[in-house]
Amino acid sequence: MRQIIFKIVNAFLFISVSAFGQTTDFSVTDLDDAYIKEIKFENTELSNRIKSFPVAVQYKNKEAGQAIRDKNYERALLVAMQLDSIYPENPDIKNFKGKMLVKMGNATGAIKSFDEAIKLNPKNKWFYINKASVEADNNQKEQALQTIEKLNSLFPNWSIGYNFKAALLHALGKNKEALSAYGLAIGYEPISALIATNRGDLYLLLKDTEKAIKDYKKALAIQPGYTTAKLKLDSISN
């Protein structure tokens, strides 16, 4: 169940990152064009916000980016703490600190830091995704679902939020509700081959091969050549 949840979320947490956690590597094969476009958009917005920060913060940001490139997450966390003391009311720094706490295995501290980021900027979609990812990974799936429900109430037409909700419902053994959430996700923007594939996976798990095949074909219609769906479809055909 954990694998089903985390193949759909969250590139910000689990792909290599640079300054303030910006994604720089889109090599995770499950990501589709829709997800990558959303993440790149947020990266651009984050880069623009960083440019407006005080010089001292920008300098420390470069130091944090180098620590991450060196995979020295302990150092990156220390810099995040320093940044937080310099600029304590900045939600992006709180979010970055949360990610580094995740890297250091401190789920409780990370959730607290993501909560602080959300309080400072409740309209950033990815803060909720980050928090819910850690909660789910920490076997707090009900709490993760509550976090995602808050996200979906703020952004009721964002497919990625409902995709996450569906995966959580499946993990909680609520497959009927999960299929309903996937149905909403597939109808919302961005239109995603990954989401159609996820529903196909659930249909396959439920032994409904015909519907699974339809969803894998739907995924390939959305994004021709989407490897994950193609492999699933080929495995059924063989």
Residue pairs with C-beta under 8 A, 6 or more apart in sequence:
1 170
1 171
2 136
2 137
2 171
4 167
4 170
4 171
4 198
4 201
4 202
5 136
5 164
5 167
5 168
5 171
6 14
6 133
6 136
6 137
7 30
7 198
8 30
8 163
8 164
8 167
8 194
8 195
8 198
9 129
9 132
9 133
9 160
9 164
9 167
10 126
10 129
10 130
10 133
11 23
11 26
11 28
11 31
11 35
11 36
11 39
12 21
12 23
12 39
12 42
12 99
12 126
12 129
12 130
13 99
13 102
13 130
13 133
13 134
14 28
15 23
15 24
15 25
15 26
15 27
15 28
16 23
16 24
16 25
16 68
17 23
17 24
17 68
17 99
18 24
18 65
18 68
18 69
19 50
19 61
19 62
19 64
19 65
19 68
20 46
20 50
20 61
20 64
20 65
20 92
20 93
20 95
20 96
21 95
21 96
21 99
22 43
22 46
22 47
23 39
23 40
23 43
26 36
26 39
29 227
29 228
30 194
30 228
31 39
31 194
32 192
32 193
32 194
32 219
32 222
32 223
32 226
32 228
33 193
33 223
34 159
34 190
34 191
34 192
34 193
34 194
34 195
34 222
34 223
35 160
35 190
35 192
35 194
37 190
38 160
38 190
42 125
42 126
46 92
49 92
50 58
50 61
50 92
51 58
53 61
53 87
53 90
54 86
54 87
56 86
57 83
57 86
57 87
57 90
57 93
60 79
60 82
60 83
60 86
61 83
63 79
64 76
64 79
64 80
64 83
64 96
67 73
67 75
67 76
67 79
68 76
73 100
73 103
73 104
74 104
76 100
76 103
77 97
77 100
77 101
77 103
77 104
80 93
80 96
80 97
80 100
81 97
83 90
83 93
83 96
83 97
84 90
84 93
84 94
84 97
87 93
89 120
90 120
91 116
91 117
91 118
91 120
91 121
91 124
91 127
92 117
94 113
94 114
94 116
94 117
94 120
95 113
95 114
95 117
95 124
95 126
95 127
95 130
97 113
98 109
98 110
98 111
98 112
98 113
98 114
98 117
98 130
98 131
98 134
99 110
99 130
101 107
101 109
101 110
101 113
102 110
102 134
107 134
107 137
107 138
110 134
111 131
111 134
111 135
111 138
114 127
114 130
114 131
114 134
115 131
117 124
117 127
118 124
118 127
118 128
118 131
121 127
122 154
123 154
125 151
125 154
125 155
125 158
125 160
125 161
128 147
128 148
128 150
128 151
128 161
129 151
129 160
129 161
129 164
131 144
131 147
132 144
132 145
132 147
132 148
132 151
132 164
132 168
133 144
135 141
135 143
135 144
135 147
136 144
136 168
136 171
141 168
141 171
141 172
142 172
144 168
145 165
145 168
145 169
145 172
148 161
148 164
148 165
148 168
149 165
151 158
151 161
151 164
152 158
152 161
152 162
152 165
155 161
157 188
157 189
158 188
158 189
159 185
159 186
159 187
159 188
159 189
159 190
159 191
159 192
159 195
160 185
160 190
160 192
160 195
161 185
162 181
162 182
162 184
162 185
162 188
163 181
163 182
163 185
163 192
163 194
163 195
163 198
165 181
165 185
166 178
166 179
166 181
166 182
166 185
166 198
166 199
166 202
167 178
167 198
169 175
169 177
169 178
169 181
170 178
170 202
175 202
175 206
178 202
179 199
179 202
179 203
182 195
182 198
182 199
182 202
183 199
185 192
185 195
185 199
186 192
186 195
186 196
186 199
186 218
191 222
192 222
193 219
193 220
193 222
193 223
193 226
193 228
193 229
194 219
194 226
194 228
196 215
196 216
196 218
196 219
196 222
196 229
197 215
197 216
197 219
197 226
197 228
197 229
197 232
199 215
200 211
200 212
200 213
200 214
200 215
200 216
200 218
200 219
200 229
200 232
201 212
201 232
203 209
203 211
203 212
203 215
204 212
204 232
204 236
209 236
212 232
212 236
213 233
213 236
216 229
216 230
216 232
216 233
216 236
217 233
219 226
219 228
219 229
220 226
220 229
220 230
220 233
223 229
